[in-house]
């Protein structure tokens, strides 16, 4: 969320709506976004999502 400067609610809504990458399991029931997915998303995201 620091990278996008958006709120948690916005990030989760974008993920649900397919506007940003899905989180990936990292073990122990935890999930996280892959940095490569976020970098690609940031480079190619639709400005309507802002």
Rosetta constraint file for C-alpha pairs under 8 A:
AtomPair CA 1 CA 5 HARMONIC 5.70 0.50
AtomPair CA 1 CA 6 HARMONIC 5.91 0.50
AtomPair CA 1 CA 7 HARMONIC 6.67 0.50
AtomPair CA 1 CA 8 HARMONIC 6.71 0.50
AtomPair CA 1 CA 11 HARMONIC 7.35 0.50
AtomPair CA 2 CA 6 HARMONIC 7.48 0.50
AtomPair CA 6 CA 10 HARMONIC 6.26 0.50
AtomPair CA 6 CA 11 HARMONIC 6.60 0.50
AtomPair CA 7 CA 11 HARMONIC 6.33 0.50
AtomPair CA 8 CA 12 HARMONIC 6.11 0.50
AtomPair CA 9 CA 13 HARMONIC 6.06 0.50
AtomPair CA 10 CA 14 HARMONIC 6.06 0.50
AtomPair CA 11 CA 15 HARMONIC 6.19 0.50
AtomPair CA 11 CA 20 HARMONIC 7.78 0.50
AtomPair CA 12 CA 16 HARMONIC 6.13 0.50
AtomPair CA 13 CA 17 HARMONIC 6.06 0.50
AtomPair CA 14 CA 18 HARMONIC 6.04 0.50
AtomPair CA 14 CA 19 HARMONIC 4.72 0.50
AtomPair CA 14 CA 20 HARMONIC 5.64 0.50
AtomPair CA 14 CA 49 HARMONIC 7.73 0.50
AtomPair CA 15 CA 19 HARMONIC 5.71 0.50
AtomPair CA 15 CA 20 HARMONIC 4.92 0.50
AtomPair CA 15 CA 21 HARMONIC 6.12 0.50
AtomPair CA 15 CA 22 HARMONIC 5.90 0.50
AtomPair CA 18 CA 22 HARMONIC 7.89 0.50
AtomPair CA 19 CA 45 HARMONIC 7.82 0.50
AtomPair CA 19 CA 49 HARMONIC 7.10 0.50
AtomPair CA 20 CA 38 HARMONIC 7.90 0.50
AtomPair CA 20 CA 41 HARMONIC 6.54 0.50
AtomPair CA 20 CA 45 HARMONIC 7.84 0.50
AtomPair CA 21 CA 33 HARMONIC 7.42 0.50
AtomPair CA 21 CA 37 HARMONIC 6.42 0.50
AtomPair CA 21 CA 38 HARMONIC 6.99 0.50
AtomPair CA 21 CA 41 HARMONIC 7.13 0.50
AtomPair CA 22 CA 33 HARMONIC 6.91 0.50
AtomPair CA 23 CA 31 HARMONIC 5.86 0.50
AtomPair CA 23 CA 32 HARMONIC 5.07 0.50
AtomPair CA 23 CA 33 HARMONIC 4.52 0.50
AtomPair CA 23 CA 34 HARMONIC 7.25 0.50
AtomPair CA 24 CA 31 HARMONIC 5.28 0.50
AtomPair CA 24 CA 32 HARMONIC 5.43 0.50
AtomPair CA 24 CA 33 HARMONIC 5.82 0.50
AtomPair CA 24 CA 34 HARMONIC 6.94 0.50
AtomPair CA 25 CA 29 HARMONIC 7.04 0.50
AtomPair CA 25 CA 30 HARMONIC 5.90 0.50
AtomPair CA 25 CA 31 HARMONIC 4.25 0.50
AtomPair CA 25 CA 32 HARMONIC 6.47 0.50
AtomPair CA 26 CA 30 HARMONIC 5.62 0.50
AtomPair CA 26 CA 31 HARMONIC 5.29 0.50
AtomPair CA 26 CA 32 HARMONIC 6.60 0.50
AtomPair CA 27 CA 31 HARMONIC 7.33 0.50
AtomPair CA 33 CA 37 HARMONIC 7.09 0.50
AtomPair CA 33 CA 38 HARMONIC 6.97 0.50
AtomPair CA 34 CA 38 HARMONIC 6.42 0.50
AtomPair CA 35 CA 39 HARMONIC 6.02 0.50
AtomPair CA 36 CA 40 HARMONIC 6.12 0.50
AtomPair CA 37 CA 41 HARMONIC 6.02 0.50
AtomPair CA 38 CA 42 HARMONIC 5.97 0.50
AtomPair CA 39 CA 43 HARMONIC 6.22 0.50
AtomPair CA 40 CA 44 HARMONIC 6.18 0.50
AtomPair CA 41 CA 45 HARMONIC 5.26 0.50
AtomPair CA 45 CA 49 HARMONIC 7.63 0.50
AtomPair CA 46 CA 50 HARMONIC 7.97 0.50
